[in-house]
Amino acid sequence: DKTYHGDLSAHSLGEMLAVGTEVEGSAGYVAMERVTGTLLGRQGSFVLMHTGVMNRGTPHLTVQVVPDSG
C-alpha cells in the first residue's frame, strides 16, 4: 500500500514474494504493483513490475511499466 505525491498523485497496491539465502547479504524479490491516480492531468492506472536481487550485499533493482497495462 503506497501513496505517491508530485507530478504523479496516486495510490497503489502490490503483491510481493521474497526469499533470503543462507549467505548473508544475498536475497531476491519480485512484485507486481497497480498504480491508480493522476499523472500530469491524465487519470488512470498502470502496473509496475519489480525485480530485485542482492548479491552478497550488492543490490540490483529493476522496475518496469508492464506494456499495455495503462
CHARMM-style PDB file with segment names, atoms N, HN, CA, C and O in Angstrom:
ATOM      1  N   ASP     1       0.854  -1.173   0.000  1.00  0.00      PROA
ATOM      2  CA  ASP     1       0.000   0.000   0.000  1.00  0.00      PROA
ATOM      3  C   ASP     1       0.895   1.230   0.000  1.00  0.00      PROA
ATOM      4  O   ASP     1       1.585   1.489   0.986  1.00  0.00      PROA
ATOM      5  N   LYS     2       0.895   2.002  -1.105  1.00  0.00      PROA
ATOM      6  HN  LYS     2       0.334   1.792  -1.906  1.00  0.00      PROA
ATOM      7  CA  LYS     2       1.745   3.189  -1.231  1.00  0.00      PROA
ATOM      8  C   LYS     2       0.906   4.381  -1.666  1.00  0.00      PROA
ATOM      9  O   LYS     2      -0.162   4.226  -2.258  1.00  0.00      PROA
ATOM     10  N   THR     3       1.412   5.576  -1.361  1.00  0.00      PROA
ATOM     11  HN  THR     3       2.280   5.701  -0.881  1.00  0.00      PROA
ATOM     12  CA  THR     3       0.821   6.824  -1.836  1.00  0.00      PROA
ATOM     13  C   THR     3       1.921   7.632  -2.514  1.00  0.00      PROA
ATOM     14  O   THR     3       3.017   7.773  -1.973  1.00  0.00      PROA
ATOM     15  N   TYR     4       1.625   8.160  -3.696  1.00  0.00      PROA
ATOM     16  HN  TYR     4       0.733   8.045  -4.135  1.00  0.00      PROA
ATOM     17  CA  TYR     4       2.572   8.971  -4.451  1.00  0.00      PROA
ATOM     18  C   TYR     4       2.089  10.418  -4.476  1.00  0.00      PROA
ATOM     19  O   TYR     4       0.890  10.676  -4.585  1.00  0.00      PROA
ATOM     20  N   HSD     5       3.033  11.366  -4.374  1.00  0.00      PROA
ATOM     21  HN  HSD     5       4.006  11.156  -4.286  1.00  0.00      PROA
ATOM     22  CA  HSD     5       2.720  12.802  -4.419  1.00  0.00      PROA
ATOM     23  C   HSD     5       3.666  13.475  -5.402  1.00  0.00      PROA
ATOM     24  O   HSD     5       4.802  13.035  -5.577  1.00  0.00      PROA
ATOM     25  N   GLY     6       3.202  14.534  -6.039  1.00  0.00      PROA
ATOM     26  HN  GLY     6       2.279  14.892  -5.896  1.00  0.00      PROA
ATOM     27  CA  GLY     6       4.017  15.251  -7.016  1.00  0.00      PROA
ATOM     28  C   GLY     6       3.327  15.212  -8.357  1.00  0.00      PROA
ATOM     29  O   GLY     6       2.098  15.247  -8.422  1.00  0.00      PROA
ATOM     30  N   ASP     7       4.111  15.137  -9.454  1.00  0.00      PROA
ATOM     31  HN  ASP     7       5.109  15.108  -9.402  1.00  0.00      PROA
ATOM     32  CA  ASP     7       3.505  15.033 -10.785  1.00  0.00      PROA
ATOM     33  C   ASP     7       2.572  13.835 -10.861  1.00  0.00      PROA
ATOM     34  O   ASP     7       1.544  13.871 -11.536  1.00  0.00      PROA
ATOM     35  N   LEU     8       2.951  12.773 -10.155  1.00  0.00      PROA
ATOM     36  HN  LEU     8       3.786  12.744  -9.607  1.00  0.00      PROA
ATOM     37  CA  LEU     8       2.089  11.589 -10.042  1.00  0.00      PROA
ATOM     38  C   LEU     8       1.409  11.640  -8.685  1.00  0.00      PROA
ATOM     39  O   LEU     8       2.064  11.528  -7.648  1.00  0.00      PROA
ATOM     40  N   SER     9       0.102  11.807  -8.694  1.00  0.00      PROA
ATOM     41  HN  SER     9      -0.430  11.898  -9.536  1.00  0.00      PROA
ATOM     42  CA  SER     9      -0.693  11.764  -7.465  1.00  0.00      PROA
ATOM     43  C   SER     9      -1.504  10.482  -7.531  1.00  0.00      PROA
ATOM     44  O   SER     9      -2.465  10.388  -8.295  1.00  0.00      PROA
ATOM     45  N   ALA    10      -1.115   9.483  -6.723  1.00  0.00      PROA
ATOM     46  HN  ALA    10      -0.334   9.559  -6.103  1.00  0.00      PROA
ATOM     47  CA  ALA    10      -1.709   8.158  -6.908  1.00  0.00      PROA
ATOM     48  C   ALA    10      -1.630   7.321  -5.639  1.00  0.00      PROA
ATOM     49  O   ALA    10      -0.959   7.661  -4.665  1.00  0.00      PROA
ATOM     50  N   HSD    11      -2.354   6.204  -5.706  1.00  0.00      PROA
ATOM     51  HN  HSD    11      -2.899   5.927  -6.498  1.00  0.00      PROA
ATOM     52  CA  HSD    11      -2.356   5.190  -4.660  1.00  0.00      PROA
ATOM     53  C   HSD    11      -2.044   3.868  -5.352  1.00  0.00      PROA
ATOM     54  O   HSD    11      -2.453   3.648  -6.491  1.00  0.00      PROA
ATOM     55  N   SER    12      -1.321   2.990  -4.665  1.00  0.00      PROA
ATOM     56  HN  SER    12      -0.988   3.169  -3.739  1.00  0.00      PROA
ATOM     57  CA  SER    12      -1.031   1.698  -5.283  1.00  0.00      PROA
ATOM     58  C   SER    12      -1.138   0.574  -4.260  1.00  0.00      PROA
ATOM     59  O   SER    12      -0.973   0.765  -3.055  1.00  0.00      PROA
ATOM     60  N   LEU    13      -1.420  -0.592  -4.795  1.00  0.00      PROA
ATOM     61  HN  LEU    13      -1.554  -0.747  -5.774  1.00  0.00      PROA
ATOM     62  CA  LEU    13      -1.434  -1.828  -4.022  1.00  0.00      PROA
ATOM     63  C   LEU    13      -0.569  -2.839  -4.760  1.00  0.00      PROA
ATOM     64  O   LEU    13      -0.592  -2.905  -5.989  1.00  0.00      PROA
ATOM     65  N   GLY    14       0.193  -3.625  -4.008  1.00  0.00      PROA
ATOM     66  HN  GLY    14       0.212  -3.571  -3.010  1.00  0.00      PROA
ATOM     67  CA  GLY    14       1.076  -4.581  -4.647  1.00  0.00      PROA
ATOM     68  C   GLY    14       1.109  -5.907  -3.934  1.00  0.00      PROA
ATOM     69  O   GLY    14       0.626  -6.055  -2.812  1.00  0.00      PROA
ATOM     70  N   GLU    15       1.698  -6.872  -4.623  1.00  0.00      PROA
ATOM     71  HN  GLU    15       2.091  -6.752  -5.535  1.00  0.00      PROA
ATOM     72  CA  GLU    15       1.897  -8.219  -4.088  1.00  0.00      PROA
ATOM     73  C   GLU    15       3.366  -8.554  -4.298  1.00  0.00      PROA
ATOM     74  O   GLU    15       3.881  -8.389  -5.405  1.00  0.00      PROA
ATOM     75  N   MET    16       4.052  -9.021  -3.257  1.00  0.00      PROA
ATOM     76  HN  MET    16       3.634  -9.155  -2.358  1.00  0.00      PROA
ATOM     77  CA  MET    16       5.485  -9.260  -3.323  1.00  0.00      PROA
ATOM     78  C   MET    16       5.822 -10.659  -2.806  1.00  0.00      PROA
ATOM     79  O   MET    16       5.212 -11.148  -1.855  1.00  0.00      PROA
ATOM     80  N   LEU    17       6.797 -11.287  -3.447  1.00  0.00      PROA
ATOM     81  HN  LEU    17       7.292 -10.890  -4.220  1.00  0.00      PROA
ATOM     82  CA  LEU    17       7.385 -12.546  -2.982  1.00  0.00      PROA
ATOM     83  C   LEU    17       8.880 -12.299  -2.790  1.00  0.00      PROA
ATOM     84  O   LEU    17       9.526 -11.700  -3.651  1.00  0.00      PROA
ATOM     85  N   ALA    18       9.429 -12.752  -1.674  1.00  0.00      PROA
ATOM     86  HN  ALA    18       8.904 -13.238  -0.975  1.00  0.00      PROA
ATOM     87  CA  ALA    18      10.847 -12.544  -1.401  1.00  0.00      PROA
ATOM     88  C   ALA    18      11.458 -13.804  -0.792  1.00  0.00      PROA
ATOM     89  O   ALA    18      10.771 -14.616  -0.172  1.00  0.00      PROA
ATOM     90  N   VAL    19      12.766 -13.941  -0.989  1.00  0.00      PROA
ATOM     91  HN  VAL    19      13.324 -13.281  -1.494  1.00  0.00      PROA
ATOM     92  CA  VAL    19      13.492 -15.062  -0.393  1.00  0.00      PROA
ATOM     93  C   VAL    19      14.882 -14.579   0.015  1.00  0.00      PROA
ATOM     94  O   VAL    19      15.522 -13.802  -0.693  1.00  0.00      PROA
ATOM     95  N   GLY    20      15.326 -15.055   1.163  1.00  0.00      PROA
ATOM     96  HN  GLY    20      14.806 -15.686   1.739  1.00  0.00      PROA
ATOM     97  CA  GLY    20      16.699 -14.826   1.600  1.00  0.00      PROA
ATOM     98  C   GLY    20      17.434 -16.149   1.541  1.00  0.00      PROA
ATOM     99  O   GLY    20      16.829 -17.212   1.675  1.00  0.00      PROA
ATOM    100  N   THR    21      18.733 -16.082   1.342  1.00  0.00      PROA
ATOM    101  HN  THR    21      19.225 -15.218   1.233  1.00  0.00      PROA
ATOM    102  CA  THR    21      19.521 -17.313   1.262  1.00  0.00      PROA
ATOM    103  C   THR    21      20.329 -17.508   2.549  1.00  0.00      PROA
ATOM    104  O   THR    21      20.302 -16.668   3.449  1.00  0.00      PROA
ATOM    105  N   GLU    22      21.033 -18.610   2.615  1.00  0.00      PROA
ATOM    106  HN  GLU    22      21.055 -19.292   1.884  1.00  0.00      PROA
ATOM    107  CA  GLU    22      21.888 -18.873   3.765  1.00  0.00      PROA
ATOM    108  C   GLU    22      23.128 -17.991   3.765  1.00  0.00      PROA
ATOM    109  O   GLU    22      23.795 -17.861   4.791  1.00  0.00      PROA
ATOM    110  N   VAL    23      23.445 -17.382   2.620  1.00  0.00      PROA
ATOM    111  HN  VAL    23      22.903 -17.488   1.786  1.00  0.00      PROA
ATOM    112  CA  VAL    23      24.598 -16.488   2.515  1.00  0.00      PROA
ATOM    113  C   VAL    23      24.148 -15.081   2.904  1.00  0.00      PROA
ATOM    114  O   VAL    23      23.227 -14.523   2.308  1.00  0.00      PROA
ATOM    115  N   GLU    24      24.815 -14.516   3.917  1.00  0.00      PROA
ATOM    116  HN  GLU    24      25.563 -14.969   4.401  1.00  0.00      PROA
ATOM    117  CA  GLU    24      24.441 -13.180   4.377  1.00  0.00      PROA
ATOM    118  C   GLU    24      24.564 -12.169   3.244  1.00  0.00      PROA
ATOM    119  O   GLU    24      25.575 -12.120   2.543  1.00  0.00      PROA
ATOM    120  N   GLY    25      23.505 -11.355   3.078  1.00  0.00      PROA
ATOM    121  HN  GLY    25      22.684 -11.395   3.648  1.00  0.00      PROA
ATOM    122  CA  GLY    25      23.512 -10.311   2.054  1.00  0.00      PROA
ATOM    123  C   GLY    25      23.038 -10.764   0.689  1.00  0.00      PROA
ATOM    124  O   GLY    25      23.124 -10.000  -0.273  1.00  0.00      PROA
ATOM    125  N   SER    26      22.536 -11.998   0.575  1.00  0.00      PROA
ATOM    126  HN  SER    26      22.467 -12.619   1.355  1.00  0.00      PROA
ATOM    127  CA  SER    26      22.018 -12.480  -0.708  1.00  0.00      PROA
ATOM    128  C   SER    26      20.531 -12.791  -0.581  1.00  0.00      PROA
ATOM    129  O   SER    26      20.109 -13.505   0.328  1.00  0.00      PROA
ATOM    130  N   ALA    27      19.741 -12.241  -1.511  1.00  0.00      PROA
ATOM    131  HN  ALA    27      20.084 -11.661  -2.249  1.00  0.00      PROA
ATOM    132  CA  ALA    27      18.289 -12.393  -1.466  1.00  0.00      PROA
ATOM    133  C   ALA    27      17.706 -11.985  -2.813  1.00  0.00      PROA
ATOM    134  O   ALA    27      18.416 -11.477  -3.681  1.00  0.00      PROA
ATOM    135  N   GLY    28      16.402 -12.213  -2.976  1.00  0.00      PROA
ATOM    136  HN  GLY    28      15.825 -12.626  -2.271  1.00  0.00      PROA
ATOM    137  CA  GLY    28      15.715 -11.793  -4.196  1.00  0.00      PROA
ATOM    138  C   GLY    28      14.255 -11.520  -3.924  1.00  0.00      PROA
ATOM    139  O   GLY    28      13.674 -12.045  -2.974  1.00  0.00      PROA
ATOM    140  N   TYR    29      13.661 -10.683  -4.779  1.00  0.00      PROA
ATOM    141  HN  TYR    29      14.133 -10.257  -5.550  1.00  0.00      PROA
ATOM    142  CA  TYR    29      12.218 -10.457  -4.670  1.00  0.00      PROA
ATOM    143  C   TYR    29      11.641 -10.092  -6.026  1.00  0.00      PROA
ATOM    144  O   TYR    29      12.337  -9.574  -6.900  1.00  0.00      PROA
ATOM    145  N   VAL    30      10.362 -10.370  -6.180  1.00  0.00      PROA
ATOM    146  HN  VAL    30       9.797 -10.791  -5.470  1.00  0.00      PROA
ATOM    147  CA  VAL    30       9.576  -9.945  -7.331  1.00  0.00      PROA
ATOM    148  C   VAL    30       8.282  -9.355  -6.793  1.00  0.00      PROA
ATOM    149  O   VAL    30       7.804  -9.761  -5.734  1.00  0.00      PROA
ATOM    150  N   ALA    31       7.713  -8.400  -7.520  1.00  0.00      PROA
ATOM    151  HN  ALA    31       8.102  -8.071  -8.381  1.00  0.00      PROA
ATOM    152  CA  ALA    31       6.458  -7.789  -7.082  1.00  0.00      PROA
ATOM    153  C   ALA    31       5.710  -7.233  -8.282  1.00  0.00      PROA
ATOM    154  O   ALA    31       6.312  -6.847  -9.285  1.00  0.00      PROA
ATOM    155  N   MET    32       4.389  -7.199  -8.163  1.00  0.00      PROA
ATOM    156  HN  MET    32       3.901  -7.512  -7.348  1.00  0.00      PROA
ATOM    157  CA  MET    32       3.515  -6.538  -9.130  1.00  0.00      PROA
ATOM    158  C   MET    32       2.744  -5.484  -8.354  1.00  0.00      PROA
ATOM    159  O   MET    32       2.254  -5.755  -7.257  1.00  0.00      PROA
ATOM    160  N   GLU    33       2.629  -4.273  -8.917  1.00  0.00      PROA
ATOM    161  HN  GLU    33       3.026  -4.053  -9.808  1.00  0.00      PROA
ATOM    162  CA  GLU    33       2.017  -3.135  -8.219  1.00  0.00      PROA
ATOM    163  C   GLU    33       1.100  -2.372  -9.174  1.00  0.00      PROA
ATOM    164  O   GLU    33       1.566  -1.863 -10.193  1.00  0.00      PROA
ATOM    165  N   ARG    34      -0.190  -2.284  -8.863  1.00  0.00      PROA
ATOM    166  HN  ARG    34      -0.568  -2.698  -8.035  1.00  0.00      PROA
ATOM    167  CA  ARG    34      -1.118  -1.486  -9.670  1.00  0.00      PROA
ATOM    168  C   ARG    34      -1.184  -0.091  -9.080  1.00  0.00      PROA
ATOM    169  O   ARG    34      -1.502   0.085  -7.904  1.00  0.00      PROA
ATOM    170  N   VAL    35      -0.878   0.911  -9.917  1.00  0.00      PROA
ATOM    171  HN  VAL    35      -0.620   0.769 -10.872  1.00  0.00      PROA
ATOM    172  CA  VAL    35      -0.873   2.319  -9.526  1.00  0.00      PROA
ATOM    173  C   VAL    35      -2.096   2.985 -10.162  1.00  0.00      PROA
ATOM    174  O   VAL    35      -2.290   2.900 -11.374  1.00  0.00      PROA
ATOM    175  N   THR    36      -2.921   3.649  -9.344  1.00  0.00      PROA
ATOM    176  HN  THR    36      -2.763   3.719  -8.359  1.00  0.00      PROA
ATOM    177  CA  THR    36      -4.127   4.314  -9.827  1.00  0.00      PROA
ATOM    178  C   THR    36      -4.111   5.760  -9.362  1.00  0.00      PROA
ATOM    179  O   THR    36      -3.952   6.029  -8.172  1.00  0.00      PROA
ATOM    180  N   GLY    37      -4.276   6.703 -10.303  1.00  0.00      PROA
ATOM    181  HN  GLY    37      -4.405   6.485 -11.271  1.00  0.00      PROA
ATOM    182  CA  GLY    37      -4.277   8.108  -9.922  1.00  0.00      PROA
ATOM    183  C   GLY    37      -4.214   9.035 -11.115  1.00  0.00      PROA
ATOM    184  O   GLY    37      -4.755   8.742 -12.182  1.00  0.00      PROA
ATOM    185  N   THR    38      -3.534  10.176 -10.915  1.00  0.00      PROA
ATOM    186  HN  THR    38      -3.095  10.414 -10.048  1.00  0.00      PROA
ATOM    187  CA  THR    38      -3.430  11.212 -11.937  1.00  0.00      PROA
ATOM    188  C   THR    38      -1.965  11.530 -12.192  1.00  0.00      PROA
ATOM    189  O   THR    38      -1.206  11.773 -11.253  1.00  0.00      PROA
ATOM    190  N   LEU    39      -1.563  11.530 -13.469  1.00  0.00      PROA
ATOM    191  HN  LEU    39      -2.179  11.333 -14.231  1.00  0.00      PROA
ATOM    192  CA  LEU    39      -0.210  11.874 -13.882  1.00  0.00      PROA
ATOM    193  C   LEU    39      -0.299  13.010 -14.886  1.00  0.00      PROA
ATOM    194  O   LEU    39      -0.810  12.836 -15.993  1.00  0.00      PROA
ATOM    195  N   LEU    40       0.199  14.169 -14.493  1.00  0.00      PROA
ATOM    196  HN  LEU    40       0.614  14.310 -13.594  1.00  0.00      PROA
ATOM    197  CA  LEU    40       0.197  15.348 -15.372  1.00  0.00      PROA
ATOM    198  C   LEU    40      -1.187  15.591 -15.975  1.00  0.00      PROA
ATOM    199  O   LEU    40      -1.308  15.870 -17.168  1.00  0.00      PROA
ATOM    200  N   GLY    41      -2.239  15.483 -15.141  1.00  0.00      PROA
ATOM    201  HN  GLY    41      -2.140  15.256 -14.172  1.00  0.00      PROA
ATOM    202  CA  GLY    41      -3.610  15.762 -15.562  1.00  0.00      PROA
ATOM    203  C   GLY    41      -4.341  14.600 -16.203  1.00  0.00      PROA
ATOM    204  O   GLY    41      -5.525  14.728 -16.514  1.00  0.00      PROA
ATOM    205  N   ARG    42      -3.683  13.477 -16.411  1.00  0.00      PROA
ATOM    206  HN  ARG    42      -2.721  13.373 -16.158  1.00  0.00      PROA
ATOM    207  CA  ARG    42      -4.330  12.310 -17.026  1.00  0.00      PROA
ATOM    208  C   ARG    42      -4.645  11.295 -15.946  1.00  0.00      PROA
ATOM    209  O   ARG    42      -3.774  10.925 -15.159  1.00  0.00      PROA
ATOM    210  N   GLN    43      -5.894  10.844 -15.906  1.00  0.00      PROA
ATOM    211  HN  GLN    43      -6.602  11.144 -16.546  1.00  0.00      PROA
ATOM    212  CA  GLN    43      -6.342   9.895 -14.897  1.00  0.00      PROA
ATOM    213  C   GLN    43      -6.312   8.474 -15.429  1.00  0.00      PROA
ATOM    214  O   GLN    43      -6.598   8.238 -16.603  1.00  0.00      PROA
ATOM    215  N   GLY    44      -5.966   7.529 -14.567  1.00  0.00      PROA
ATOM    216  HN  GLY    44      -5.733   7.720 -13.614  1.00  0.00      PROA
ATOM    217  CA  GLY    44      -5.975   6.129 -14.984  1.00  0.00      PROA
ATOM    218  C   GLY    44      -5.136   5.270 -14.073  1.00  0.00      PROA
ATOM    219  O   GLY    44      -4.893   5.614 -12.916  1.00  0.00      PROA
ATOM    220  N   SER    45      -4.694   4.139 -14.612  1.00  0.00      PROA
ATOM    221  HN  SER    45      -4.892   3.859 -15.551  1.00  0.00      PROA
ATOM    222  CA  SER    45      -3.861   3.229 -13.840  1.00  0.00      PROA
ATOM    223  C   SER    45      -2.874   2.530 -14.765  1.00  0.00      PROA
ATOM    224  O   SER    45      -3.040   2.513 -15.984  1.00  0.00      PROA
ATOM    225  N   PHE    46      -1.844   1.955 -14.156  1.00  0.00      PROA
ATOM    226  HN  PHE    46      -1.709   1.969 -13.165  1.00  0.00      PROA
ATOM    227  CA  PHE    46      -0.850   1.150 -14.863  1.00  0.00      PROA
ATOM    228  C   PHE    46      -0.247   0.191 -13.849  1.00  0.00      PROA
ATOM    229  O   PHE    46      -0.448   0.338 -12.644  1.00  0.00      PROA
ATOM    230  N   VAL    47       0.498  -0.795 -14.350  1.00  0.00      PROA
ATOM    231  HN  VAL    47       0.661  -0.914 -15.329  1.00  0.00      PROA
ATOM    232  CA  VAL    47       1.089  -1.802 -13.481  1.00  0.00      PROA
ATOM    233  C   VAL    47       2.613  -1.711 -13.552  1.00  0.00      PROA
ATOM    234  O   VAL    47       3.195  -1.611 -14.632  1.00  0.00      PROA
ATOM    235  N   LEU    48       3.251  -1.748 -12.369  1.00  0.00      PROA
ATOM    236  HN  LEU    48       2.779  -1.829 -11.491  1.00  0.00      PROA
ATOM    237  CA  LEU    48       4.710  -1.790 -12.276  1.00  0.00      PROA
ATOM    238  C   LEU    48       5.149  -3.204 -11.908  1.00  0.00      PROA
ATOM    239  O   LEU    48       4.532  -3.858 -11.068  1.00  0.00      PROA
ATOM    240  N   MET    49       6.225  -3.667 -12.549  1.00  0.00      PROA
ATOM    241  HN  MET    49       6.727  -3.136 -13.232  1.00  0.00      PROA
ATOM    242  CA  MET    49       6.802  -4.968 -12.250  1.00  0.00      PROA
ATOM    243  C   MET    49       8.189  -4.739 -11.642  1.00  0.00      PROA
ATOM    244  O   MET    49       9.050  -4.122 -12.269  1.00  0.00      PROA
ATOM    245  N   HSD    50       8.399  -5.234 -10.428  1.00  0.00      PROA
ATOM    246  HN  HSD    50       7.700  -5.735  -9.919  1.00  0.00      PROA
ATOM    247  CA  HSD    50       9.666  -5.074  -9.709  1.00  0.00      PROA
ATOM    248  C   HSD    50      10.434  -6.391  -9.734  1.00  0.00      PROA
ATOM    249  O   HSD    50       9.848  -7.460  -9.562  1.00  0.00      PROA
ATOM    250  N   THR    51      11.744  -6.311  -9.948  1.00  0.00      PROA
ATOM    251  HN  THR    51      12.220  -5.443 -10.088  1.00  0.00      PROA
ATOM    252  CA  THR    51      12.635  -7.458  -9.823  1.00  0.00      PROA
ATOM    253  C   THR    51      13.874  -6.976  -9.083  1.00  0.00      PROA
ATOM    254  O   THR    51      14.556  -6.060  -9.541  1.00  0.00      PROA
ATOM    255  N   GLY    52      14.163  -7.583  -7.952  1.00  0.00      PROA
ATOM    256  HN  GLY    52      13.609  -8.327  -7.579  1.00  0.00      PROA
ATOM    257  CA  GLY    52      15.314  -7.150  -7.178  1.00  0.00      PROA
ATOM    258  C   GLY    52      16.142  -8.324  -6.705  1.00  0.00      PROA
ATOM    259  O   GLY    52      15.611  -9.367  -6.321  1.00  0.00      PROA
ATOM    260  N   VAL    53      17.467  -8.138  -6.738  1.00  0.00      PROA
ATOM    261  HN  VAL    53      17.899  -7.291  -7.049  1.00  0.00      PROA
ATOM    262  CA  VAL    53      18.380  -9.138  -6.191  1.00  0.00      PROA
ATOM    263  C   VAL    53      19.433  -8.436  -5.351  1.00  0.00      PROA
ATOM    264  O   VAL    53      19.810  -7.296  -5.623  1.00  0.00      PROA
ATOM    265  N   MET    54      19.896  -9.134  -4.332  1.00  0.00      PROA
ATOM    266  HN  MET    54      19.589 -10.060  -4.111  1.00  0.00      PROA
ATOM    267  CA  MET    54      21.009  -8.687  -3.519  1.00  0.00      PROA
ATOM    268  C   MET    54      22.042  -9.801  -3.590  1.00  0.00      PROA
ATOM    269  O   MET    54      21.800 -10.913  -3.121  1.00  0.00      PROA
ATOM    270  N   ASN    55      23.192  -9.498  -4.179  1.00  0.00      PROA
ATOM    271  HN  ASN    55      23.388  -8.594  -4.560  1.00  0.00      PROA
ATOM    272  CA  ASN    55      24.240 -10.494  -4.375  1.00  0.00      PROA
ATOM    273  C   ASN    55      25.383 -10.189  -3.410  1.00  0.00      PROA
ATOM    274  O   ASN    55      26.262  -9.378  -3.702  1.00  0.00      PROA
ATOM    275  N   ARG    56      25.354 -10.860  -2.243  1.00  0.00      PROA
ATOM    276  HN  ARG    56      24.640 -11.519  -2.005  1.00  0.00      PROA
ATOM    277  CA  ARG    56      26.368 -10.673  -1.206  1.00  0.00      PROA
ATOM    278  C   ARG    56      26.571  -9.198  -0.881  1.00  0.00      PROA
ATOM    279  O   ARG    56      27.695  -8.710  -0.763  1.00  0.00      PROA
ATOM    280  N   GLY    57      25.426  -8.497  -0.740  1.00  0.00      PROA
ATOM    281  HN  GLY    57      24.513  -8.893  -0.837  1.00  0.00      PROA
ATOM    282  CA  GLY    57      25.449  -7.093  -0.338  1.00  0.00      PROA
ATOM    283  C   GLY    57      25.380  -6.097  -1.473  1.00  0.00      PROA
ATOM    284  O   GLY    57      25.217  -4.901  -1.229  1.00  0.00      PROA
ATOM    285  N   THR    58      25.502  -6.558  -2.717  1.00  0.00      PROA
ATOM    286  HN  THR    58      25.635  -7.530  -2.915  1.00  0.00      PROA
ATOM    287  CA  THR    58      25.413  -5.653  -3.867  1.00  0.00      PROA
ATOM    288  C   THR    58      24.002  -5.715  -4.437  1.00  0.00      PROA
ATOM    289  O   THR    58      23.593  -6.753  -4.957  1.00  0.00      PROA
ATOM    290  N   PRO    59      23.236  -4.596  -4.345  1.00  0.00      PROA
ATOM    291  CA  PRO    59      21.846  -4.622  -4.800  1.00  0.00      PROA
ATOM    292  C   PRO    59      21.711  -4.314  -6.291  1.00  0.00      PROA
ATOM    293  O   PRO    59      22.526  -3.599  -6.874  1.00  0.00      PROA
ATOM    294  N   HSD    60      20.664  -4.870  -6.884  1.00  0.00      PROA
ATOM    295  HN  HSD    60      20.002  -5.450  -6.410  1.00  0.00      PROA
ATOM    296  CA  HSD    60      20.267  -4.528  -8.258  1.00  0.00      PROA
ATOM    297  C   HSD    60      18.740  -4.559  -8.300  1.00  0.00      PROA
ATOM    298  O   HSD    60      18.124  -5.572  -7.969  1.00  0.00      PROA
ATOM    299  N   LEU    61      18.142  -3.456  -8.703  1.00  0.00      PROA
ATOM    300  HN  LEU    61      18.642  -2.633  -8.972  1.00  0.00      PROA
ATOM    301  CA  LEU    61      16.682  -3.335  -8.755  1.00  0.00      PROA
ATOM    302  C   LEU    61      16.259  -2.862 -10.126  1.00  0.00      PROA
ATOM    303  O   LEU    61      16.835  -1.923 -10.675  1.00  0.00      PROA
ATOM    304  N   THR    62      15.250  -3.515 -10.679  1.00  0.00      PROA
ATOM    305  HN  THR    62      14.782  -4.278 -10.233  1.00  0.00      PROA
ATOM    306  CA  THR    62      14.626  -3.099 -11.933  1.00  0.00      PROA
ATOM    307  C   THR    62      13.137  -2.924 -11.671  1.00  0.00      PROA
ATOM    308  O   THR    62      12.483  -3.806 -11.114  1.00  0.00      PROA
ATOM    309  N   VAL    63      12.601  -1.752 -12.087  1.00  0.00      PROA
ATOM    310  HN  VAL    63      13.132  -1.035 -12.539  1.00  0.00      PROA
ATOM    311  CA  VAL    63      11.167  -1.516 -12.019  1.00  0.00      PROA
ATOM    312  C   VAL    63      10.730  -1.093 -13.414  1.00  0.00      PROA
ATOM    313  O   VAL    63      11.242  -0.115 -13.959  1.00  0.00      PROA
ATOM    314  N   GLN    64       9.781  -1.828 -13.993  1.00  0.00      PROA
ATOM    315  HN  GLN    64       9.365  -2.623 -13.549  1.00  0.00      PROA
ATOM    316  CA  GLN    64       9.312  -1.569 -15.353  1.00  0.00      PROA
ATOM    317  C   GLN    64       7.808  -1.387 -15.362  1.00  0.00      PROA
ATOM    318  O   GLN    64       7.104  -1.990 -14.552  1.00  0.00      PROA
ATOM    319  N   VAL    65       7.306  -0.555 -16.280  1.00  0.00      PROA
ATOM    320  HN  VAL    65       7.878  -0.065 -16.938  1.00  0.00      PROA
ATOM    321  CA  VAL    65       5.871  -0.467 -16.523  1.00  0.00      PROA
ATOM    322  C   VAL    65       5.510  -1.640 -17.423  1.00  0.00      PROA
ATOM    323  O   VAL    65       6.124  -1.825 -18.474  1.00  0.00      PROA
ATOM    324  N   VAL    66       4.529  -2.428 -17.030  1.00  0.00      PROA
ATOM    325  HN  VAL    66       4.030  -2.278 -16.176  1.00  0.00      PROA
ATOM    326  CA  VAL    66       4.086  -3.555 -17.841  1.00  0.00      PROA
ATOM    327  C   VAL    66       3.450  -3.005 -19.122  1.00  0.00      PROA
ATOM    328  O   VAL    66       2.520  -2.202 -19.045  1.00  0.00      PROA
ATOM    329  N   PRO    67       3.937  -3.424 -20.306  1.00  0.00      PROA
ATOM    330  CA  PRO    67       3.407  -2.905 -21.554  1.00  0.00      PROA
ATOM    331  C   PRO    67       1.888  -3.059 -21.651  1.00  0.00      PROA
ATOM    332  O   PRO    67       1.340  -4.099 -21.286  1.00  0.00      PROA
ATOM    333  N   ASP    68       1.224  -2.040 -22.136  1.00  0.00      PROA
ATOM    334  HN  ASP    68       1.669  -1.195 -22.432  1.00  0.00      PROA
ATOM    335  CA  ASP    68      -0.228  -2.012 -22.378  1.00  0.00      PROA
ATOM    336  C   ASP    68      -1.050  -2.167 -21.105  1.00  0.00      PROA
ATOM    337  O   ASP    68      -2.222  -2.537 -21.173  1.00  0.00      PROA
ATOM    338  N   SER    69      -0.456  -1.888 -19.940  1.00  0.00      PROA
ATOM    339  HN  SER    69       0.496  -1.587 -19.885  1.00  0.00      PROA
ATOM    340  CA  SER    69      -1.207  -2.001 -18.683  1.00  0.00      PROA
ATOM    341  C   SER    69      -1.896  -0.692 -18.321  1.00  0.00      PROA
ATOM    342  O   SER    69      -2.649  -0.647 -17.349  1.00  0.00      PROA
ATOM    343  N   GLY    70      -1.657   0.372 -19.082  1.00  0.00      PROA
ATOM    344  HN  GLY    70      -1.045   0.335 -19.873  1.00  0.00      PROA
ATOM    345  CA  GLY    70      -2.248   1.678 -18.763  1.00  0.00      PROA
ATOM    346  C   GLY    70      -3.513   1.955 -19.512  1.00  0.00      PROA
ATOM    347  OT1 GLY    70      -4.114   3.015 -19.339  1.00  0.00      PROA
TER     348      GLY     70
END
